[in-house]
Amino acid sequence: MSFVCVDIGASSTRYINSGGSVGVLPNNIEIIEKTVNGERVPNMDPVMCQIDSLELQDNLEIIIEHPNEYVDPDFPDALYHTANFPIHAMVGSMAKNLGYSNVTPVMAKNKTGQIVNFISWVLTVAVSRLQGKVDEHVDLHIALPPKEVTARRTDVPKLYGGEYTVHFVRYNQTVKFYIDSVECFPESSAALTSFMLKLDGTPSDNYKAYGNKCIMSVDIGASTSDFILMEKGSIVEKTGRTFSTGGITAMEKITTRIQQMYSDIDEDDALNAAIEGRINTGGGKYIVVSDIVNDAKRQVASTLVHQMDSYLRNNGKSLRNIDLIVVSGGGSLPSSYVNENNETVITSKPVSEFFVELLSKQSDGVDVKVVNHSDNPRMANLFGLYIRARLKEVRNLQLKREQSQVQQAQVQPQPVAPPVSSAVQTSVATPSMPTTPPEFGAPIDVVANSGVPQMPNI
């Protein structure tokens, strides 16, 4: 079974499919509603470029057809209901070129109730299908805030499952696929998965060191941060919590401070200063503003520490009960820029390091680590989803194999036994039924030598 795993952020959508392809798509979208002579506009001429090239991101004009009759009880007027299809949309640079105010994800709202996220989820599958990375039938795995997973786990598969036809207008190509199932996972839980297990599903050194410990996951996103607890290798139920503090919180503080100090700098330049830690003064010259950036990040880290204290108390714990805190997410990245020699210059350390400094003052012996795959903690959730999807695939293969063995044993002719005395008791061996798949928290040793497809070389 093919699958696609998706993690939607504030500025981009990251995905990985069962074909081993990792991709990033823009998530600024313009829905085309205007018509001319009964036809939707604009309708661009087809282009000639490779589907696997980066040019794909610059030519995303799509039309989505989806005969879904399920009405979302939480969002009855949502645009992704049957009456609103087909949906015609521009994505990324094409949306920007229209000159309108594009729709982007609102991180403070439910992800599953936003049309922009619906389009992004469908687009990742459609692109994977266009590039030949997945089959016609696909499982979709998505990362959501913990509370939203609990509230929406039942409705989401009904909303997003089913048949889709997506037209890539500028490529003059159409793909058709079926989303057979949709599974939602808490974002912080997915991050812990990639911390504890390797991409092939086997225990990592982290699992061996901390598998029996009490671990807290802190996933710092753009607008929010997610907390969740793990004990003895298993996620603790109902401990997932989302707080409205993230990387953008620091950016807002930095932008305000810089505009107060430099009144001639517009908001875009101030925002870029927050990302790079320097201000463009014109003529190819810059002023490094590390002090301003560090101060804002320190304030955000302090807010996270206070929120964490409250979170732990509500879950009957204190900081001293926690053996390890795993920090992940795009909000944990440093401020940096690339100089003329193509070298990355770090101007401000990430929020996570300020977070660690403040924690160390409160409790000795708390070991804080950053989930780090390919030197990019932003990918922690995505890789966690990938591992879970692969493990599900392996378990399903094992169950099918065992069920097939049971069926074969049942249809095989039984040898005719010679007559026996009524005093002799006979017994017939009962074929063993499929074993229950191990819980996620248990050490996983089922993947090795199980015929699982090759993992991506990341």
N, C-alpha and C positions, 0 to 999 in steps of 0.2 A: 504493500500500500504506500502510495506517495503521500508526503506531508509537507506543509509549509509552516514555519514558526515565525511569529511576528511580534516585535516590540516597538510600540509607537512612542516616540519622544516628542518634545516640544517643537523641534525644528526638522526632524527627519524620521523616517520609518525604516527600521532595520529588520532584515528578514534572512532566513536561511532555509533551504529546502532539502528534501531527501536526496536530491542529486548532488549535494555538497556545495552548492553555490551560495555564497554570502553576498547580500546586496544592500544598498542604502538608496532609498527613494525619497524625493522631496515630498513634504505633506502640506504644502500650500496649494489650495485647490480653488478653482473658479467653476461653479456650476453654470452651464450655459442655458439660460431660460428664454432669451430674446429670440424672436423669429422674424424672418423676412420672407414674405410670400408663402407663409406656412412652413418654412424650413428653418431649422435652428442654425444660428451663426455663432462664431465663424466656422467655416468649413475649409480647412487648409488643403493645399495640394499635397499628394503623397511625396515622400522624400526617399532618397536612396542612401541608406547607411546600414552598417551592420547591426543586427538586433542585439548582439552581445557587447556592443561598444558603449562607451560613455555617452555617445550622442543620443542614446535612447532616452536619457533623462531630459533632454531638450526637445523631445518630440512626443510628449505624452498627451495626446488628445484621444479620449476614449468614450465609448458609448456602452453602458452596462444594461443588459437585459436580464431580468430575474423574475420569473412568474411565482413570486412568493405571496401566499394569501394569509400568512400569519400576521396579526396586528399586535404590536408591542404594547402590553398593558401599562407599562411605565411611561411610554412615549407614544401615545395613540396618533399624534399628528406628525410623526417622524417622516422624513423624506424618503426613507428606504422601504416604504410599504408599496404594495403592488401598484396602486393608482399613480404613483410618481415615476414608474419606469416607462420607457428607458431613461436612464440618467446620462446626460452628456456633460462631460467635464474636461477641463484643462488642468494639468498638473505641473508644478515646478516652474521652469522658466517660461513656458507657454502661458501659464496663468499670470505670471508677472507682466508679460508683454501685453496683456490685454489692457493694463492700466487701471483695472478695477481694484477694489479692496478685497484681496483673497481671503478665503476661509482657512483658518488654521486651527489645530486642536486647542481647546480650552482646558488646560490641565487641572483646573479646579472643579470641573464638572465630570460626570460619569463619562467614561470613554465610549461605552456602548450606546449612548444616546445621541452621538454626534455623527452627522452625515459625513464629515470629512474623514473620520476614522473608519466608517463603513467602507468608503471608497478605497482607502488605503489598504485595508485588509484584503478586499477583493482584488485590488491592483497587484499586490504581491503574488497572489496565486496566478493571475492572468499573465504576468511577466514571466513567471517560472514556467508556465505552460507554453508561452510564445517561444521561449528559449529552449524548449524540449527537455527541461529538467524534471518535470513531474508528469504523471500519467493523467488520464481523464478524470479518474476518481481520486479525490484528495482529502486528507484530514487536515484541519486547521487548528493550530495551537497558538493561543494568544496570551500575553501577559497583561494582567489588570491589577489595579490597587486591591489589597486584601479584602476590604469591605465590599467592594463591587463584585468580587468573585462570589462571595456568599450570597449576595442579593440577586445576582443575575445568572448564576450557573445554569438554571433550568431554561430561561427564556432565550439566552444567546444562541444555543444550537438551533432552535426553531426559527430564529430571525435570519441567521447567516447561512444555514444549511440549504442544500438544494441545488438546482440547476442554474448555471450562469452562461451567458454568451457575452463576450467582451470584444468590441470592435476597436482595433487600433487604427484610427482614421488615417494618420499620416503614413502608416506602413501598408495601408490597404490590406490588412490581414485581420482574421477573426479567429478567436479561440473559444472553445466550448469546454466546460468542465462541470463536475458535480462535487460540491463540498459535502462529503458523507457524514462528517462529524466535526464538531467544534468543541475544543476543551480549553477551559480557562484556568490559569494558574496564578497565584499571588506573585507579584513582581519580586518581592524580597525572598520568597520561597525558591523561585527560579534561580536567583543569585546564589543562594546557599547550595543549590544542587550543583552548580558549576564549580563551586568552591570545594565540595566534598568528593565529587566524582570526576574522573577524566572524561574526555569526549567519547571514549569507547565504552563508557558506563562502568568501568572498574573503579574501585576505591583509589583515591589519590593519597598522597602522603598526608594531606590535611585530614582526610578521614581517619587515617591510622593514628594521627596525633590527637585529634579532637573528637573522634566519633562517639566517645562516651561522655563528653563534656557538655556543659550548658553554654550554648552559643546564641548570640544575638546578631541578627542581620540588620544593618542600617543601609538602606538603598537611597542615596541622595540623587533625586532627579532634578529637572529644571524648575518645576513649581512646587513639587511635593517631595516628602521623604517617607519611606515605608519602613516600619519596624516589624520584626517577627522573631519568635524564639524557637530554638531547636534543642531538644534534650535527648541524649543517648541515641543520636542519629535520626530522630524523627521530629517532624514539625509539630509543635504544640498547638493543638486545635484552639481556634478563636483568639489567638494572640496577635494576629495581623492587624496593624493599625497604620493609618495614613495621616501625616501632618502637613499642613500648608506652609512648609519651609523648604526651600531648595536653592539651586544655583541662581535662578532669576532674582531671588530675594537679595542676594549679594549684588547682582548686576544693577538692580534698582537703586541700592544705596550708593554704589560707585558712580552711576550715571548722575544722580542728584548732586553728589559732592563735586564732581568734575565740572558740571554746568554752573555750579555756584562759584567755582574758582576761575573758570574760563568761560565767560558769558558768550563768546563768539563761536563756541563749539556746538554743533547740532546734536540731536539725540542719537543719530546713527553713529557718529564719530565717538560719542561718549560710550555707547554700548560696545563698540569695537575696542575701546580702551579697557573696558572691563574684561574682555576676552584676552587681549594681548598684554595688558598691563603697561601700555604706553599710549601717548597722545600724538597724533599727527599734527604738527604745527605748520606744515606746508614746506614746499621746496625739498621734499625728501628727508626732512628732519623730524625727529621725535623726542618727546620728553617721557622718560620712564616714571610711572606713578605707582610704583610697588607699594609705597606706604599707604596710599589711599585704598588700594585693592586689598592689601592685607588686613587693614582695619575693618573693612566691610565683611570680609570672610570670617574674621574673628568674631564679629557680632553674630553672624549666622550660626557659627559653630556653638557659641554660647547658648543661643536659642535652642539648638538641637539637644544640647546636654540637659537643659531644663525640661524639655519635652520628654527626653528619655527617662529622667528621674520620675516624672509623673507616670509614664508608661509602665515602668518596672513596678512601682507601688501598686498600680491597678491590677498587675498580674501577680501580686504577692511575692515580689522579689526586690532585691536591692542590687546595686552595682557589684557588690562583693560576691553575689551568687553567680555572676557571669564569668566564665572562664575565658571567653574569647568574643570579641566584637569584630564582625566582618563588614567592612565598608565598601560599597560599590556604587555604580551609577555615574552618569555624566557629570553630576554636580561634584564628584570627587576628583575631577581632573584639574591640573594646574593651569594658570594663565601663561600663555607663551606666544611666541611668534617665530617665523622662519626668516633668518637674515639673508643677506645677499650671497652668502656662501652655502645656502641651502641647509643651514644648521638650525636646529630648534633651540631657542633661547628661552629659558624659564624665567619669568619675571615675578611670579607669585606662586607659592605652593598651594596645593588644593585645600578645599575646606576640610577634607578629612584629616589632614595633618594638624590643623588648628583644633579640630575635634579631639584628636588623640592627646594633644598637649593639655587641654582642659581636663580630660578624663584622668590623665596621669596624676594631676594634682589632687584628685578626689579619692583615688583608690590605687594603691600600689599593687602590682602583679596582674593588672588587666592587660592582656595581650591583644592589641588591635592590629588587624591585617586588612589589606585591600585585596578583594578578589581581582585577579589580574590575568586575563587571557590575552596573549599577543600585546602586552603592555597597554591594554585598553579596558579599564573597568566598566566602560559604557556598554560593553558587549556581554557582561556577566549574565543578565537576564536572558538574553537571546540564546547563549550557549546552554544555559540551564534548561530552557524549553527544548532545545535540540536533543539533549541527553535523555530527557523524559520521553520524547517522541520515539527515539531509537529503542529505549527500553520497552516501551509499549509494543513496538513493532516486533521485537525479539520474543516477548511474552506471547503475543498473538500467534507467532509462528510455532512456538513450542506447544501451545494449546492445540493448534490445528494438527500438528504432528501426532500428539498423544491421542487426540480424538480419532484420527485416521487409524492409528494402531489398534484402538479399542474396536472400531468398526470392523477392521480386518479380522481381528480375533473372534468377533461374534459370528462372522459369516463363514469361517473356515469349518469344513466338515469334521465332526468329532469322530474318532475311532470307535468302532463298535466293541464294547467290552464283553468278554465271555460271561455267561450266566454265573451268578454268584449266589451263595446261600443268603437267605433272608437275614441270617444272623450277622452277615458281614456288612458293615456300614460303608457307603461310598460317599465321596465328596467331589464336587466340581469346582475347579479354580475359577474365581471371579476376576475378569480382567480389571486391572487397576484403572481408576478414573483419573482424569487430568488433575494434577496437583494444583493447589491454590498458588498463584504467583506470589513471590515474596513481597512484603511491604517495602515501600521505597526506603525506609530508614535502615533496613538490614543491609549488610554488605552485599554488593551485587557481584556474583561470579558467573552469571548466566550468559554474559555476552561473549566472552572469549570462546573461540571455536564454535560459534553457533550459526555461522553463515550470515552474520549481519553484514550489510553492504559496507563498502569502504568509507571510512570517516573522511571529512574534508581535511585537506592539508592546510591548516591555518597556523 
